[in-house]
Amino acid sequence: MIRKKVTITDPNGLHARPVAMLARRVRDFQADTRLITAKGTVEAGDLFAVLGCEVLCGEEIEVECQGSEEEEALAAVLEILQGDS
């Protein structure tokens, strides 16, 4: 299992577009991927659960991946979360 903290930089926080991209992308890997937020831990592939966390710009969250492709999954998730979509 690997974890990495990331600060959300998109002025709109985690809104529908990056969350949809995230939910689709995590399905490409043999890894369970979760986001740990102030409101709890959710599966990264669950669009509505991630949106329900209402993560705002400037908030720090943690990404947790576990599985045979955990490193690849983490890199893909970080690419989406650190972009300004």
N, CA, C and O atoms as a GROMACS GRO file, in nm:
protein
  340
    1MET      N    1   0.085  -0.118   0.000
    1MET     CA    2   0.000   0.000   0.000
    1MET      C    3   0.090   0.124   0.000
    1MET      O    4   0.190   0.131   0.071
    2ILE      N    5   0.050   0.221  -0.081
    2ILE     CA    6   0.122   0.349  -0.084
    2ILE      C    7   0.022   0.462  -0.066
    2ILE      O    8  -0.095   0.451  -0.102
    3ARG      N    9   0.072   0.571  -0.008
    3ARG     CA   10  -0.011   0.688   0.017
    3ARG      C   11   0.066   0.813  -0.019
    3ARG      O   12   0.189   0.818  -0.010
    4LYS      N   13  -0.008   0.915  -0.060
    4LYS     CA   14   0.055   1.043  -0.092
    4LYS      C   15  -0.047   1.154  -0.064
    4LYS      O   16  -0.164   1.143  -0.101
    5LYS      N   17   0.001   1.259   0.001
    5LYS     CA   18  -0.085   1.376   0.025
    5LYS      C   19  -0.074   1.470  -0.094
    5LYS      O   20   0.031   1.484  -0.155
    6VAL      N   21  -0.186   1.535  -0.125
    6VAL     CA   22  -0.190   1.630  -0.235
    6VAL      C   23  -0.284   1.745  -0.197
    6VAL      O   24  -0.388   1.724  -0.135
    7THR      N   25  -0.244   1.865  -0.234
    7THR     CA   26  -0.328   1.982  -0.212
    7THR      C   27  -0.402   2.013  -0.342
    7THR      O   28  -0.341   2.021  -0.449
    8ILE      N   29  -0.531   2.030  -0.332
    8ILE     CA   30  -0.614   2.058  -0.450
    8ILE      C   31  -0.591   2.204  -0.491
    8ILE      O   32  -0.609   2.296  -0.412
    9THR      N   33  -0.551   2.222  -0.617
    9THR     CA   34  -0.518   2.356  -0.667
    9THR      C   35  -0.621   2.414  -0.762
    9THR      O   36  -0.618   2.534  -0.791
   10ASP      N   37  -0.712   2.331  -0.811
   10ASP     CA   38  -0.815   2.382  -0.901
   10ASP      C   39  -0.901   2.482  -0.824
   10ASP      O   40  -0.949   2.451  -0.715
   11PRO      N   41  -0.922   2.603  -0.878
   11PRO     CA   42  -1.002   2.704  -0.807
   11PRO      C   43  -1.143   2.656  -0.772
   11PRO      O   44  -1.205   2.708  -0.678
   12ASN      N   45  -1.194   2.558  -0.846
   12ASN     CA   46  -1.328   2.505  -0.821
   12ASN      C   47  -1.327   2.382  -0.730
   12ASN      O   48  -1.431   2.321  -0.708
   13GLY      N   49  -1.211   2.346  -0.680
   13GLY     CA   50  -1.202   2.226  -0.596
   13GLY      C   51  -1.219   2.100  -0.680
   13GLY      O   52  -1.194   2.101  -0.801
   14LEU      N   53  -1.261   1.993  -0.615
   14LEU     CA   54  -1.287   1.869  -0.689
   14LEU      C   55  -1.429   1.874  -0.742
   14LEU      O   56  -1.524   1.834  -0.675
   15HIS      N   57  -1.443   1.924  -0.863
   15HIS     CA   58  -1.574   1.936  -0.926
   15HIS      C   59  -1.597   1.822  -1.023
   15HIS      O   60  -1.513   1.733  -1.036
   16ALA      N   61  -1.709   1.824  -1.091
   16ALA     CA   62  -1.755   1.709  -1.171
   16ALA      C   63  -1.655   1.661  -1.276
   16ALA      O   64  -1.636   1.541  -1.291
   17ARG      N   65  -1.593   1.751  -1.350
   17ARG     CA   66  -1.505   1.709  -1.459
   17ARG      C   67  -1.385   1.627  -1.410
   17ARG      O   68  -1.365   1.515  -1.458
   18PRO      N   69  -1.304   1.678  -1.317
   18PRO     CA   70  -1.190   1.597  -1.273
   18PRO      C   71  -1.232   1.472  -1.196
   18PRO      O   72  -1.164   1.370  -1.202
   19VAL      N   73  -1.343   1.479  -1.125
   19VAL     CA   74  -1.390   1.361  -1.052
   19VAL      C   75  -1.434   1.252  -1.150
   19VAL      O   76  -1.408   1.134  -1.126
   20ALA      N   77  -1.500   1.290  -1.258
   20ALA     CA   78  -1.540   1.192  -1.360
   20ALA      C   79  -1.416   1.131  -1.426
   20ALA      O   80  -1.411   1.010  -1.451
   21MET      N   81  -1.317   1.215  -1.456
   21MET     CA   82  -1.192   1.163  -1.514
   21MET      C   83  -1.125   1.066  -1.417
   21MET      O   84  -1.075   0.961  -1.458
   22LEU      N   85  -1.124   1.101  -1.291
   22LEU     CA   86  -1.065   1.017  -1.188
   22LEU      C   87  -1.136   0.883  -1.178
   22LEU      O   88  -1.072   0.778  -1.176
   23ALA      N   89  -1.268   0.887  -1.173
   23ALA     CA   90  -1.347   0.764  -1.160
   23ALA      C   91  -1.323   0.670  -1.276
   23ALA      O   92  -1.315   0.548  -1.257
   24ARG      N   93  -1.312   0.724  -1.398
   24ARG     CA   94  -1.284   0.640  -1.515
   24ARG      C   95  -1.142   0.586  -1.511
   24ARG      O   96  -1.119   0.468  -1.540
   25ARG      N   97  -1.048   0.670  -1.476
   25ARG     CA   98  -0.906   0.633  -1.484
   25ARG      C   99  -0.867   0.524  -1.385
   25ARG      O  100  -0.788   0.437  -1.418
   26VAL      N  101  -0.921   0.527  -1.264
   26VAL     CA  102  -0.881   0.427  -1.163
   26VAL      C  103  -0.925   0.287  -1.201
   26VAL      O  104  -0.870   0.188  -1.151
   27ARG      N  105  -1.022   0.277  -1.289
   27ARG     CA  106  -1.067   0.144  -1.333
   27ARG      C  107  -0.964   0.075  -1.424
   27ARG      O  108  -0.975  -0.045  -1.449
   28ASP      N  109  -0.866   0.151  -1.474
   28ASP     CA  110  -0.765   0.096  -1.563
   28ASP      C  111  -0.656   0.017  -1.490
   28ASP      O  112  -0.573  -0.046  -1.554
   29PHE      N  113  -0.657   0.021  -1.358
   29PHE     CA  114  -0.546  -0.038  -1.282
   29PHE      C  115  -0.593  -0.148  -1.188
   29PHE      O  116  -0.706  -0.147  -1.138
   30GLN      N  117  -0.504  -0.242  -1.164
   30GLN     CA  118  -0.527  -0.348  -1.067
   30GLN      C  119  -0.484  -0.295  -0.930
   30GLN      O  120  -0.382  -0.337  -0.874
   31ALA      N  121  -0.563  -0.202  -0.878
   31ALA     CA  122  -0.535  -0.142  -0.748
   31ALA      C  123  -0.662  -0.083  -0.692
   31ALA      O  124  -0.743  -0.025  -0.764
   32ASP      N  125  -0.679  -0.098  -0.562
   32ASP     CA  126  -0.789  -0.031  -0.493
   32ASP      C  127  -0.739   0.109  -0.460
   32ASP      O  128  -0.634   0.125  -0.399
   33THR      N  129  -0.816   0.209  -0.500
   33THR     CA  130  -0.773   0.348  -0.482
   33THR      C  131  -0.878   0.422  -0.402
   33THR      O  132  -0.996   0.425  -0.437
   34ARG      N  133  -0.832   0.484  -0.294
   34ARG     CA  134  -0.920   0.558  -0.206
   34ARG      C  135  -0.868   0.700  -0.186
   34ARG      O  136  -0.748   0.726  -0.195
   35LEU      N  137  -0.961   0.791  -0.159
   35LEU     CA  138  -0.928   0.928  -0.123
   35LEU      C  139  -0.966   0.947   0.023
   35LEU      O  140  -1.076   0.914   0.065
   36ILE      N  141  -0.873   1.001   0.099
   36ILE     CA  142  -0.897   1.027   0.240
   36ILE      C  143  -0.910   1.178   0.256
   36ILE      O  144  -0.814   1.252   0.236
   37THR      N  145  -1.030   1.222   0.292
   37THR     CA  146  -1.060   1.365   0.301
   37THR      C  147  -1.104   1.399   0.443
   37THR      O  148  -1.116   1.311   0.529
   38ALA      N  149  -1.128   1.526   0.466
   38ALA     CA  150  -1.177   1.570   0.597
   38ALA      C  151  -1.313   1.509   0.629
   38ALA      O  152  -1.349   1.495   0.746
   39LYS      N  153  -1.388   1.474   0.526
   39LYS     CA  154  -1.522   1.417   0.546
   39LYS      C  155  -1.524   1.265   0.547
   39LYS      O  156  -1.630   1.205   0.564
   40GLY      N  157  -1.408   1.202   0.530
   40GLY     CA  158  -1.401   1.057   0.536
   40GLY      C  159  -1.324   0.997   0.420
   40GLY      O  160  -1.265   1.067   0.338
   41THR      N  161  -1.325   0.866   0.417
   41THR     CA  162  -1.254   0.791   0.314
   41THR      C  163  -1.354   0.737   0.213
   41THR      O  164  -1.456   0.678   0.251
   42VAL      N  165  -1.324   0.758   0.083
   42VAL     CA  166  -1.414   0.712  -0.023
   42VAL      C  167  -1.334   0.642  -0.132
   42VAL      O  168  -1.215   0.668  -0.150
   43GLU      N  169  -1.402   0.554  -0.203
   43GLU     CA  170  -1.342   0.489  -0.318
   43GLU      C  171  -1.330   0.593  -0.430
   43GLU      O  172  -1.426   0.662  -0.461
   44ALA      N  173  -1.212   0.602  -0.490
   44ALA     CA  174  -1.188   0.703  -0.593
   44ALA      C  175  -1.274   0.680  -0.717
   44ALA      O  176  -1.300   0.774  -0.792
   45GLY      N  177  -1.318   0.558  -0.739
   45GLY     CA  178  -1.401   0.528  -0.855
   45GLY      C  179  -1.548   0.557  -0.836
   45GLY      O  180  -1.628   0.540  -0.928
   46ASP      N  181  -1.587   0.601  -0.718
   46ASP     CA  182  -1.727   0.630  -0.687
   46ASP      C  183  -1.751   0.780  -0.704
   46ASP      O  184  -1.728   0.859  -0.612
   47LEU      N  185  -1.798   0.818  -0.820
   47LEU     CA  186  -1.817   0.957  -0.857
   47LEU      C  187  -1.895   1.036  -0.752
   47LEU      O  188  -1.851   1.142  -0.708
   48PHE      N  189  -2.009   0.984  -0.711
   48PHE     CA  190  -2.095   1.057  -0.619
   48PHE      C  191  -2.035   1.066  -0.478
   48PHE      O  192  -2.052   1.166  -0.410
   49ALA      N  193  -1.966   0.962  -0.436
   49ALA     CA  194  -1.901   0.965  -0.304
   49ALA      C  195  -1.792   1.071  -0.301
   49ALA      O  196  -1.778   1.144  -0.202
   50VAL      N  197  -1.713   1.080  -0.409
   50VAL     CA  198  -1.605   1.179  -0.414
   50VAL      C  199  -1.665   1.320  -0.418
   50VAL      O  200  -1.619   1.409  -0.347
   51LEU      N  201  -1.766   1.341  -0.501
   51LEU     CA  202  -1.830   1.472  -0.506
   51LEU      C  203  -1.891   1.509  -0.371
   51LEU      O  204  -1.891   1.626  -0.332
   52GLY      N  205  -1.943   1.409  -0.302
   52GLY     CA  206  -2.005   1.432  -0.171
   52GLY      C  207  -1.907   1.480  -0.065
   52GLY      O  208  -1.948   1.534   0.038
   53CYS      N  209  -1.779   1.460  -0.088
   53CYS     CA  210  -1.677   1.506   0.008
   53CYS      C  211  -1.658   1.657   0.001
   53CYS      O  212  -1.601   1.716   0.092
   54GLU      N  213  -1.705   1.719  -0.106
   54GLU     CA  214  -1.700   1.864  -0.124
   54GLU      C  215  -1.560   1.921  -0.095
   54GLU      O  216  -1.544   2.011  -0.012
   55VAL      N  217  -1.460   1.866  -0.163
   55VAL     CA  218  -1.322   1.910  -0.143
   55VAL      C  219  -1.301   2.042  -0.216
   55VAL      O  220  -1.327   2.053  -0.336
   56LEU      N  221  -1.254   2.142  -0.144
   56LEU     CA  222  -1.236   2.276  -0.197
   56LEU      C  223  -1.090   2.303  -0.233
   56LEU      O  224  -1.000   2.231  -0.191
   57CYS      N  225  -1.069   2.407  -0.311
   57CYS     CA  226  -0.936   2.451  -0.347
   57CYS      C  227  -0.858   2.480  -0.219
   57CYS      O  228  -0.909   2.544  -0.127
   58GLY      N  229  -0.734   2.434  -0.215
   58GLY     CA  230  -0.649   2.457  -0.098
   58GLY      C  231  -0.655   2.347   0.006
   58GLY      O  232  -0.571   2.343   0.096
   59GLU      N  233  -0.752   2.258  -0.005
   59GLU     CA  234  -0.763   2.148   0.091
   59GLU      C  235  -0.663   2.039   0.057
   59GLU      O  236  -0.633   2.014  -0.060
   60GLU      N  237  -0.613   1.975   0.160
   60GLU     CA  238  -0.521   1.863   0.141
   60GLU      C  239  -0.597   1.732   0.160
   60GLU      O  240  -0.673   1.716   0.256
   61ILE      N  241  -0.577   1.641   0.068
   61ILE     CA  242  -0.635   1.508   0.079
   61ILE      C  243  -0.522   1.407   0.065
   61ILE      O  244  -0.411   1.442   0.026
   62GLU      N  245  -0.552   1.283   0.098
   62GLU     CA  246  -0.452   1.178   0.083
   62GLU      C  247  -0.507   1.074  -0.014
   62GLU      O  248  -0.624   1.036  -0.008
   63VAL      N  249  -0.420   1.028  -0.103
   63VAL     CA  250  -0.455   0.923  -0.199
   63VAL      C  251  -0.389   0.794  -0.151
   63VAL      O  252  -0.270   0.792  -0.120
   64GLU      N  253  -0.467   0.689  -0.144
   64GLU     CA  254  -0.416   0.559  -0.099
   64GLU      C  255  -0.444   0.455  -0.207
   64GLU      O  256  -0.558   0.439  -0.251
   65CYS      N  257  -0.340   0.384  -0.248
   65CYS     CA  258  -0.354   0.280  -0.350
   65CYS      C  259  -0.295   0.150  -0.297
   65CYS      O  260  -0.191   0.149  -0.232
   66GLN      N  261  -0.365   0.040  -0.327
   66GLN     CA  262  -0.316  -0.090  -0.286
   66GLN      C  263  -0.347  -0.192  -0.395
   66GLN      O  264  -0.462  -0.207  -0.436
   67GLY      N  265  -0.245  -0.261  -0.441
   67GLY     CA  266  -0.263  -0.363  -0.543
   67GLY      C  267  -0.138  -0.375  -0.629
   67GLY      O  268  -0.039  -0.306  -0.607
   68SER      N  269  -0.144  -0.464  -0.726
   68SER     CA  270  -0.026  -0.492  -0.808
   68SER      C  271   0.017  -0.374  -0.895
   68SER      O  272   0.132  -0.367  -0.936
   69GLU      N  273  -0.075  -0.282  -0.924
   69GLU     CA  274  -0.041  -0.164  -1.004
   69GLU      C  275  -0.059  -0.036  -0.923
   69GLU      O  276  -0.098   0.068  -0.978
   70GLU      N  277  -0.031  -0.043  -0.794
   70GLU     CA  278  -0.055   0.072  -0.707
   70GLU      C  279   0.027   0.194  -0.744
   70GLU      O  280  -0.023   0.306  -0.737
   71GLU      N  281   0.151   0.175  -0.784
   71GLU     CA  282   0.235   0.290  -0.820
   71GLU      C  283   0.183   0.360  -0.945
   71GLU      O  284   0.181   0.483  -0.952
   72GLU      N  285   0.142   0.282  -1.044
   72GLU     CA  286   0.088   0.340  -1.166
   72GLU      C  287  -0.044   0.412  -1.139
   72GLU      O  288  -0.070   0.520  -1.193
   73ALA      N  289  -0.127   0.350  -1.055
   73ALA     CA  290  -0.256   0.411  -1.020
   73ALA      C  291  -0.234   0.543  -0.948
   73ALA      O  292  -0.302   0.642  -0.976
   74LEU      N  293  -0.141   0.545  -0.854
   74LEU     CA  294  -0.114   0.667  -0.779
   74LEU      C  295  -0.066   0.778  -0.872
   74LEU      O  296  -0.110   0.893  -0.860
   75ALA      N  297   0.024   0.746  -0.964
   75ALA     CA  298   0.075   0.846  -1.057
   75ALA      C  299  -0.039   0.903  -1.142
   75ALA      O  300  -0.043   1.024  -1.165
   76ALA      N  301  -0.130   0.819  -1.189
   76ALA     CA  302  -0.241   0.865  -1.272
   76ALA      C  303  -0.336   0.954  -1.192
   76ALA      O  304  -0.383   1.056  -1.243
   77VAL      N  305  -0.364   0.916  -1.069
   77VAL     CA  306  -0.453   0.995  -0.984
   77VAL      C  307  -0.392   1.132  -0.955
   77VAL      O  308  -0.460   1.234  -0.962
   78LEU      N  309  -0.264   1.132  -0.921
   78LEU     CA  310  -0.198   1.259  -0.890
   78LEU      C  311  -0.196   1.351  -1.011
   78LEU      O  312  -0.210   1.473  -0.997
   79GLU      N  313  -0.179   1.295  -1.129
   79GLU     CA  314  -0.180   1.376  -1.251
   79GLU      C  315  -0.315   1.447  -1.268
   79GLU      O  316  -0.319   1.564  -1.307
   80ILE      N  317  -0.422   1.377  -1.239
   80ILE     CA  318  -0.556   1.437  -1.250
   80ILE      C  319  -0.578   1.540  -1.140
   80ILE      O  320  -0.626   1.650  -1.166
   81LEU      N  321  -0.545   1.505  -1.017
   81LEU     CA  322  -0.572   1.593  -0.904
   81LEU      C  323  -0.488   1.718  -0.904
   81LEU      O  324  -0.531   1.822  -0.853
   82GLN      N  325  -0.369   1.712  -0.960
   82GLN     CA  326  -0.280   1.828  -0.958
   82GLN      C  327  -0.297   1.915  -1.081
   82GLN      O  328  -0.237   2.022  -1.090
   83GLY      N  329  -0.380   1.871  -1.176
   83GLY     CA  330  -0.409   1.954  -1.293
   83GLY      C  331  -0.520   2.051  -1.260
   83GLY      O  332  -0.592   2.033  -1.162
   84ASP      N  333  -0.534   2.154  -1.340
   84ASP     CA  334  -0.642   2.250  -1.323
   84ASP      C  335  -0.745   2.227  -1.433
   84ASP      O  336  -0.739   2.288  -1.540
   85SER      N  337  -0.840   2.136  -1.405
   85SER     CA  338  -0.937   2.096  -1.507
   85SER      C  339  -1.056   2.187  -1.509
   85SER      O  340  -1.148   2.167  -1.589
   0.00000   0.00000   0.00000
